[in-house]
Amino acid sequence: MAKTRAKKVVGVKPVSKSKPAARSKPVAKTEPVTPQRIMEMVWGFAPPLIAEAALNTGVFDAMDAGAKTAAQIGEKTGSSPRGISILLDGLVGIGLVRRRGETFTLAPDAAAFLVHSKPAFVGGLMKHVSGQLIASWMGLGESVRTGRPNRPVNQESIGSEFFAQFVEDIFNMSFASATVAADVLLKGADGDISVLDIAAGSGVWGIALARKHSAVRVTAVDWQNVTPITRRVAAQHNVAERFTYVEGDILQADLGSGHHIATLGHILHSEGEARSRVLLQRVHAAMAPGGKIVIGEFLPDEGRRGPALPLIFAVNMLVNTDEGSTYTFKQIATWLKEAGFRRPRLLKVPGPSPLVLADA
């Protein structure tokens, strides 16, 4: 049988075996720069003031039972129809309230944390935005120029009144963290346990320890105008008989000796580096060998690039204290070691920053 020959197709080029030409990569599209974020900052003051107004007029409490109309909420809070309608619009805008037709409900976080009767209520500090917090910030520009505060709340003549007005309101902000710390600090505890609570304020750190173990005895140190609040809150938690009080400046007051646990809940940031170092030395001298110290602070990362809260809070210290700021874990760990403490470490807690622990 004759072999067939492949026909040559005129005008058709043979297929090349070389690799196809590389396609050019698409040019990445960059989003145009807009002033939107900057313009939104202009109204950055509004959300906390809207929330404060809602707290003070009882809006969140009135909505706790479920969906309600503006008229129903207005009636329960004694608010004007115009006022409550516009306030609810604002609350919807900042995400604390949700709207469906003519009814309003609380967002989950507002329902959990902004209703007074809830055990996790943390709206206390919010109530002081307009009356205390913003007032100091109004002088920020001058504080930047001078490095001095508008109103030095770290000084007893001013600060004792300032703190007496709101330490009780911020109790819940630290209670969950203090409870976790108490579990760790009291693990395996035996016999009497002496606790030194520096700048006790509401007494939250000592109270959490006293509630966990019947052998805990707390020495609460704070200014004379603040200790009455500590006494009242300790009584509310049924641990008042296990508290004793030392009134005065924490760098001059008699701290006693032989304490097994020391608590410094959010005090170093208002003291500044020099006073904080002296304070840690004094606390170490007042502790029993093998004791433990727990420190609550807003901790920025080591490069001071975030989180936002500790960096913003440093500005709060500029306008409110003579030398205060926020400090990284490494800074605080260095001060602890210089004072004689060992093994500085972090303890994760349900709060904006972990706690710092160390051994005496």
matplotlib code that plots the C-alpha trace (Angstrom):
import matplotlib.pyplot as plt

x = [0.0, 1.4, 2.5, 0.6, 2.6, 1.6, 0.3, 2.0, -0.4, 0.6, 0.7, 0.7, 3.8, 5.0, 4.2, 7.2, 8.4, 9.9, 8.4, 5.6, 6.5, 6.1, 3.0, 3.6, 2.4, -0.7, 0.1, -1.2, -3.9, -3.3, -6.3, -6.4, -5.5, -8.6, -9.2, -12.0, -10.1, -8.9, -12.4, -13.8, -11.3, -12.9, -16.0, -13.9, -15.1, -18.7, -19.0, -18.0, -20.2, -23.2, -22.6, -22.2, -25.5, -27.2, -25.7, -26.7, -30.2, -30.7, -31.2, -29.3, -31.1, -34.5, -33.7, -32.4, -35.8, -35.9, -36.9, -38.6, -39.8, -38.3, -41.5, -41.3, -37.6, -38.4, -41.2, -39.0, -36.1, -38.1, -36.6, -38.2, -39.4, -36.9, -34.0, -34.4, -35.0, -31.8, -29.8, -30.9, -29.8, -26.4, -26.3, -27.2, -24.4, -21.7, -23.0, -24.2, -27.9, -29.5, -32.6, -35.3, -38.1, -39.4, -37.9, -34.4, -32.4, -29.0, -25.9, -24.5, -21.6, -23.8, -26.2, -23.4, -21.3, -23.4, -26.5, -26.0, -27.5, -25.2, -22.3, -19.9, -20.9, -17.9, -19.6, -18.5, -15.5, -17.6, -19.7, -16.7, -15.8, -17.4, -17.0, -13.4, -11.5, -12.0, -11.3, -7.7, -7.3, -8.4, -4.9, -3.0, -1.3, 0.1, 1.2, 3.1, 4.9, 5.8, 5.8, 3.6, 0.0, -3.0, -4.1, -1.7, -3.9, -0.9, -0.7, -2.8, -4.2, -5.9, -5.8, -7.5, -10.8, -10.3, -9.9, -12.5, -15.1, -14.6, -12.5, -15.7, -17.0, -14.0, -14.1, -15.5, -12.8, -10.2, -12.2, -12.0, -8.2, -7.8, -9.8, -7.5, -4.5, -5.9, -6.2, -2.6, -1.2, -3.1, -2.4, -1.1, -1.3, -1.1, -1.6, -2.1, -1.6, -0.6, -1.4, -0.1, -2.4, -0.6, -2.8, -5.8, -8.5, -11.7, -9.8, -10.5, -7.2, -7.2, -11.0, -10.5, -7.8, -9.8, -12.9, -10.8, -9.2, -10.4, -6.8, -6.1, -5.5, -5.1, -3.2, -4.7, -2.5, -4.0, -4.8, -7.0, -9.9, -9.8, -9.8, -13.4, -14.3, -12.1, -13.9, -17.3, -16.6, -14.8, -18.0, -20.2, -18.1, -18.3, -14.5, -14.3, -13.1, -10.0, -8.8, -6.6, -5.7, -2.6, -3.2, -0.7, 1.7, 2.9, 6.5, 6.3, 3.7, 4.7, 4.2, 4.9, 6.8, 6.5, 3.8, 3.3, 1.6, 1.9, -0.5, 0.1, -3.0, -2.5, -0.3, 3.1, 1.8, 0.8, 4.0, 6.6, 9.9, 11.8, 9.0, 8.1, 11.6, 11.7, 8.2, 9.2, 12.3, 10.0, 7.6, 10.4, 11.7, 8.2, 7.8, 8.5, 11.1, 9.4, 6.5, 5.0, 4.1, 1.4, 1.3, -1.5, -0.6, -1.5, 1.5, 2.7, 4.8, 8.5, 8.7, 5.9, 4.0, 0.8, -1.6, -3.5, -4.9, -1.5, -0.1, -3.2, -3.1, 0.4, -1.0, -3.6, -0.7, 0.9, -2.1, -2.8, 0.5, 3.9, 6.0, 3.7, 3.5, 3.0, 5.8, 6.8, 7.2, 10.9, 11.1, 9.0, 11.0, 14.2, 12.9, 11.7, 15.1, 16.9, 14.6, 15.5, 12.5, 13.1, 11.6, 9.4, 6.8, 3.5, 0.1, -2.6, -5.9, -9.2, -8.1, -6.5, -3.0, -1.5, -0.4, 3.2, 4.2, 7.6, 9.0, 10.4]
y = [0.0, 3.4, 5.8, 9.0, 12.2, 15.1, 17.9, 21.2, 23.9, 27.1, 30.3, 28.6, 29.0, 26.1, 26.3, 27.6, 25.5, 28.5, 29.8, 32.4, 36.0, 36.8, 38.9, 42.3, 42.5, 44.6, 47.9, 48.0, 50.5, 52.9, 54.3, 58.1, 60.0, 61.8, 64.0, 61.8, 60.4, 63.9, 65.4, 62.6, 63.6, 66.9, 65.2, 62.7, 64.5, 63.6, 59.9, 59.9, 63.0, 61.3, 58.1, 60.2, 62.0, 58.6, 57.2, 60.3, 60.3, 56.6, 55.8, 52.5, 51.4, 52.2, 50.0, 47.0, 45.2, 45.1, 47.1, 50.4, 53.4, 56.9, 57.9, 55.0, 55.7, 59.4, 58.7, 56.4, 58.9, 62.1, 63.4, 65.8, 64.2, 66.2, 65.6, 61.8, 61.4, 63.2, 61.5, 58.1, 59.1, 59.9, 56.6, 54.8, 56.7, 55.6, 52.0, 51.8, 51.5, 49.7, 50.9, 48.9, 50.9, 53.0, 50.8, 50.9, 48.2, 48.2, 46.9, 43.8, 45.7, 48.5, 45.9, 44.1, 47.1, 50.3, 49.2, 50.2, 47.0, 44.7, 43.2, 44.1, 47.8, 49.9, 53.2, 54.9, 56.7, 57.8, 59.9, 62.1, 63.0, 66.5, 67.4, 66.3, 64.7, 67.2, 70.2, 69.3, 68.5, 72.0, 73.2, 70.6, 73.1, 75.0, 71.7, 70.7, 74.0, 74.0, 70.3, 71.2, 70.1, 72.3, 70.8, 68.5, 65.8, 63.9, 66.6, 66.0, 69.5, 69.0, 65.3, 64.1, 65.9, 64.8, 61.1, 61.1, 62.0, 59.0, 56.1, 54.3, 54.7, 52.9, 49.9, 47.6, 48.6, 46.8, 44.2, 41.4, 41.8, 42.0, 38.8, 36.9, 38.3, 37.2, 33.6, 33.6, 35.4, 33.3, 29.9, 27.6, 30.4, 29.2, 31.1, 34.8, 36.9, 40.5, 42.7, 46.2, 48.1, 51.2, 54.2, 52.0, 54.2, 52.2, 49.3, 47.1, 45.2, 44.5, 43.7, 41.1, 39.4, 39.6, 38.0, 35.1, 34.1, 34.6, 34.9, 38.1, 41.3, 44.5, 47.7, 50.4, 53.4, 56.6, 60.3, 61.3, 62.4, 59.1, 56.5, 57.1, 55.8, 52.8, 52.1, 52.4, 50.1, 47.5, 47.5, 46.9, 43.8, 42.6, 42.7, 46.0, 44.3, 43.0, 46.4, 48.9, 52.3, 54.5, 58.0, 60.3, 60.5, 57.1, 58.2, 59.3, 57.2, 54.2, 51.2, 48.7, 45.5, 41.8, 42.1, 39.0, 40.8, 44.3, 45.9, 49.0, 49.4, 52.2, 54.5, 54.5, 56.4, 59.4, 59.3, 59.6, 57.7, 59.2, 58.8, 55.4, 54.1, 55.4, 53.9, 50.5, 50.6, 51.5, 48.7, 46.1, 47.1, 46.6, 43.1, 39.7, 37.5, 35.6, 38.0, 39.1, 42.4, 43.0, 46.2, 47.4, 49.8, 50.8, 49.3, 50.5, 48.2, 48.5, 50.7, 52.9, 52.4, 51.1, 50.2, 53.4, 53.6, 53.6, 56.3, 58.5, 58.0, 59.3, 62.6, 62.4, 62.3, 65.3, 67.5, 66.0, 65.3, 66.9, 64.0, 61.2, 59.1, 55.5, 53.0, 49.8, 46.5, 46.6, 50.0, 48.8, 45.5, 47.5, 49.5, 46.4, 44.7, 47.9, 47.9, 44.3, 42.4, 39.3, 37.6, 40.5, 38.9, 39.5, 38.1, 38.1, 39.4, 40.7, 44.2, 46.6, 45.6, 42.6, 42.9, 43.0, 40.4, 40.1, 38.3, 40.1]
z = [0.0, -1.0, 1.7, 1.9, 2.1, 4.3, 2.4, 2.6, 3.4, 1.6, 3.7, 7.1, 9.2, 11.3, 15.0, 16.9, 19.9, 21.6, 24.9, 24.5, 25.3, 29.0, 29.7, 31.3, 34.9, 35.4, 37.0, 40.6, 41.2, 44.1, 45.9, 45.6, 48.7, 50.1, 53.1, 54.4, 57.4, 58.4, 58.0, 60.3, 63.0, 63.2, 64.7, 66.8, 69.9, 69.2, 69.9, 73.6, 74.2, 72.5, 74.6, 77.8, 77.1, 76.6, 79.8, 81.9, 80.6, 81.0, 77.4, 77.5, 80.6, 79.0, 76.0, 77.9, 77.7, 73.9, 70.9, 71.5, 69.6, 70.1, 71.8, 74.3, 75.1, 75.4, 77.9, 80.0, 80.1, 80.4, 77.1, 74.6, 71.3, 69.3, 71.7, 71.9, 68.2, 67.3, 70.1, 68.8, 65.3, 66.7, 68.6, 65.4, 63.6, 66.1, 66.2, 69.7, 68.7, 65.7, 63.9, 62.2, 60.9, 63.8, 66.5, 68.1, 69.8, 71.6, 69.8, 71.5, 73.1, 74.3, 75.8, 77.6, 78.9, 79.0, 81.0, 84.6, 86.0, 84.1, 86.1, 83.2, 83.1, 82.1, 81.2, 84.4, 82.9, 80.0, 82.4, 83.1, 79.6, 79.5, 83.1, 83.7, 80.9, 78.0, 80.2, 80.6, 76.9, 75.9, 76.9, 74.9, 72.6, 75.6, 77.3, 74.1, 74.2, 77.9, 78.7, 81.7, 82.5, 82.3, 85.7, 87.6, 88.9, 90.3, 93.0, 96.1, 96.3, 92.9, 92.3, 95.4, 94.4, 90.8, 91.7, 94.4, 91.8, 89.5, 91.0, 92.0, 88.5, 86.9, 89.3, 86.6, 84.1, 86.2, 88.1, 85.4, 85.2, 88.9, 89.3, 86.9, 88.7, 92.1, 90.7, 89.7, 92.8, 95.3, 93.7, 96.4, 99.0, 102.6, 105.9, 106.3, 103.1, 103.5, 100.5, 99.9, 97.6, 96.3, 95.3, 96.0, 94.6, 94.4, 96.1, 93.1, 93.2, 96.9, 96.8, 94.1, 96.2, 99.4, 97.6, 96.4, 99.8, 103.3, 104.7, 102.7, 104.6, 102.6, 103.5, 101.2, 100.6, 99.1, 99.7, 102.6, 100.3, 98.3, 101.1, 102.0, 98.6, 99.1, 102.4, 100.9, 97.9, 100.2, 102.4, 99.3, 98.5, 102.1, 102.7, 104.7, 107.9, 106.2, 105.0, 106.9, 105.6, 105.3, 104.1, 102.4, 99.5, 98.3, 98.3, 102.0, 103.7, 105.9, 103.7, 106.5, 105.8, 105.2, 102.5, 100.3, 97.4, 96.2, 93.6, 91.6, 89.5, 86.9, 88.9, 87.3, 84.3, 86.4, 88.5, 85.7, 85.4, 88.4, 90.9, 89.6, 90.1, 93.7, 94.3, 93.1, 95.4, 98.4, 97.5, 97.2, 100.7, 102.1, 100.8, 102.2, 100.4, 97.6, 97.4, 94.1, 92.6, 90.0, 87.9, 85.7, 82.9, 79.3, 77.5, 74.1, 72.0, 72.2, 69.1, 70.3, 67.1, 68.8, 70.1, 69.8, 73.4, 75.2, 72.8, 73.2, 76.9, 77.0, 75.7, 78.5, 80.9, 79.2, 79.9, 83.4, 85.1, 85.8, 84.4, 83.5, 80.3, 79.2, 79.3, 77.5, 79.2, 78.8, 80.5, 83.5, 83.6, 83.8, 86.8, 88.5, 88.2, 89.5, 92.5, 93.3, 91.7, 89.7, 86.6, 85.2, 82.9, 81.3, 82.3, 79.7, 81.1, 79.7, 79.4, 76.9, 78.1, 79.9, 83.5, 84.6, 87.3, 89.1, 92.2, 95.2]

ax = plt.figure().add_subplot(projection="3d")
ax.plot(x, y, z, "-o")
ax.set_aspect("equal")
plt.show()
